[in-house]
Amino acid sequence: MEIFKTNVIYDFMGKRLPFLGLSSILFIASIVLLLTKGLNFGIDFAGGTIVQVKYEQAAPIDKIRETLKTTKYGNSVITKFGSDEEVIIRITGSSSDLTNDIGDEMHKILVPTGNFEIRRIDMVGAKVGGELREKGLMALSLSLLVMLIYLSVRFEWRFALASVFALVHDITIAMGAISLFSVEVNLDILAAILTLLGYSLNDTIIVFDRIREGIQSSKGTDLKGIINESVSKTLSRTTLTSLTTLFVVATLYFFGGEIISGFSFTLLVGIIVGTYSSIFIAASFLVQLKFSVDDFKTKEAEKVKRQKEKEKLRAMYEQGTV
Amino acid sequence: MKIFNYRLVIFILSIIFGIVFSIPSLLQTDTGKKISLGLDLQGGLHMLLGVNTHEAVTSKIKTVATSIKYFSDDEELLIDGLSIENDSVVFTVLDADEMPKMDEMLKQIKGLDISKEDLKYTLKLTAEDIAKTKDLSVAQAVETIRNRLDQFGLSEPTVVRQGQTDIVVELPGIKTQEDEKAARELISKPANLELMAVDEERADQVYTMTSSQAAAYGDVILEDTNNDKVKYLVKEIPILNGSQVVDAQVGFDQSNQPIINFTLNSTGARIFGEFTGKNVGKRLAVVLDGKVYSAPNIRERIGGGSGQISGGFTMIEAGNVAIALRSGALPATVTLLEKRSVGPSLGADSIQASMIALISGFSLVFIFMVIYYRRAGVIANIALITNVFIIIAVMAMFGATLTLPGMAGIVLTVGMAVDANVIITERIRELIREGSSIPKAIEDGYSNAMRAILDANITTLLVAVLLYAYGTGPIKGFAITISIGILASMLTAILGTHGIYEALMSRISRDKDSKKWFGVK
């Protein structure tokens, strides 16, 4: 079975401007969203407490709200979680007293609302929240740095720059989606974003590798033609691997349970955007950056020449003629 | 035609390894190393506690003051205005001739920073000693909490230090809210037992005195544990403290109320004997964590070094206090910085949900690969199954913990490990289309695809390593499964499938039907 005709070369570069336009719109919209609406930070980064309660019958949300109003937890937010029986109560504060914490108090307060079981209490104090924020930022920036180093070792600078653009494009749009759908940003979302970082980059690298191979083997200097051919040739690989990953991420999203739905949502969006960008966007950056096949070939030729000279010298040295 | 080649042999060995070492975890056998489930999957309590290390410094300063007081009383050396101000001990020696004697004594106490101004002494702990004291207090708190939890009878409690002042406590055995509260109370109990002399001269003034007036006499006012209206005036410096307790057991008094019988070590017993001998007829206050439990009259000298704490305990309280006394006092109080508690039913739900995701994700990939790539897909699937077995086996071998994000990592690995086979098979197809013979297409396909596969794996591994370094608990689990999965995929998806093709090479060459093998003509 084959999805794409293998002998057809699609004219991706000819239509790059509409796609660049679409990406710009998505990118700018994401930035605007992130600046205005912002991210909905969960307790891992903002501190606070969440209590997950499961009732024997449908959860009486209004009654819970009424009951909590009379206590100091009046401003807590109550939302349904997964099924009708379960709710999550979000409380902004946390308690540092070991012997009587928010969980104990909730247990007492909720008694009149029916038969329930407290299934989860997560409490993150302000200090730990700050530390986790710091660590998260550190992990994110270090990952970016490591990727940059990896790229600069792997590629010519315009290739590297183009893949960084693609990377920023993917992550920004994925974060825009997180903001748009008010996904709660906790540690698992950070893990998903870091995974995407690696995933999206690797998709781009495979396409770029092919382009470089194409440049070296082609006689012409038409960059757009070479790109079209390379992207078309890697098309089925790019779509297929994304498809298999998408399959499993989709099952995680639909069957994996409420707790990791944010994680799988982020991956779902990120993989789609990442695949789209490695096909339609990443190589366009290369064209926009005015990459010249001629220059590249001259440089490559020089490199080969230098390498040969070095080898010659070494051979002479080893034979003792120097 | 040889069927066995080195790649296939390695692959078969890794299949055997994967199956043998994952059996204990999959079938939950009694013997063998198993994967342990994270708290988010099996339910339990995770806490991050902060030790208020400054308290340890304060109490050390107090000890310095105590020893100066004992020394000057003993040697009849006159000092004035002994007090503690801002973590330093201040006092004045009345007679300048006695300063050498005082200096000599102070030399015995290590880690002191002494400054003198005429006859006035100011003693501080050196910065080095403060750091050491703080460090020691955290180590000691870890030890104490571990001892208490061990004696509490919970299965496999984990207590480890994290960073400068924090302690991570993990209790997988906690099943109910009541258990959880009891464990928290046990951990946080300072269990600071002090035997203090009641100041009988001023005992009748206790209700009219302020605490600063009491301090002027070297006394403190303490409340009764059962009734905070009842107050006692006791000497600030205790006769004995809990550090001299070697054993504590729950017992019962005549009216069958639970009490705690404690035994002192030999030094404690001697001091206790001397004190009770000298103070017959006076009262001795038994103080636990700043509350007076009882203040009986001393009827006679008490030798043997044992005593009891009574004062309306419930059976559970008495048990906890006894455990806390046996395991020693906390050198400083602890506060709750982070808590994650998961009920066992939620953990079971999470396991079920992620198993469903794993199985359905797996099946989708499986079916897709076979339809799209035919026999090449089957071979890739064999590698995929082996990969999952190896992940489980390696995790079991190292006793790693499987968390919910870790489960997600396994699911994700299934999607990504198959990536390598897609890249390879696509390359092989391309070469076949270009007219290569099948054996050559396979060999070249593998070597051409190598670079792309390495790129994919290196980028993901780099991120996983960073996630492991900067992530906490469950996220570390994600980093672990994904790293193992990627490394295993090198063995299964690249080496393993290559070995299978080599073994089948003669059949593939004879067959000529490339469609059957690679789904392409």
Interface residues (C-beta under 8 A of the other chain):
Chain A: M1 E2 T6 Q52 K54 S95 S96 D97 L98 T99 D101 G103 D104 H107 E117 I118 R119 R120 I121 D122 M123 V124 G125 K127 V128 L132 K135 G136 M138 A139 L142 S143 V146 M147 Y150 R154 L187 D188 L190 A191 L194 T195 L197 G198 Y199 L201 N202 I205 I206 D209 K233 S236 R237 L240 T241 L243 T244 T245 L246 F247 V248 V249 T251 L252 F254 F255 G256 G257 I259 I260 F263 S264 L267
Chain B: D40 L48 L49 G50 Q177 E180 K181 R184 E185 I187 S188 V334 T335 L336 L337 E338 K339 R340 S341 V342 G343 S345 L346 D349 S350 A353 S354 I356 A357 S360 G361 F362 L364 V365 F368 M369 I371 Y372 Y373 L404 P405 A408 V411 L412 V414 G415 M416 V418 D419 V422 I423 E426 R429 E430 R433 R451 A452 D455 A456 I458 T459 T460 L462 V463 A464 L466 L467 A469 Y470 G471 T472 P474 I475 F478 A479 I482 G519 V520
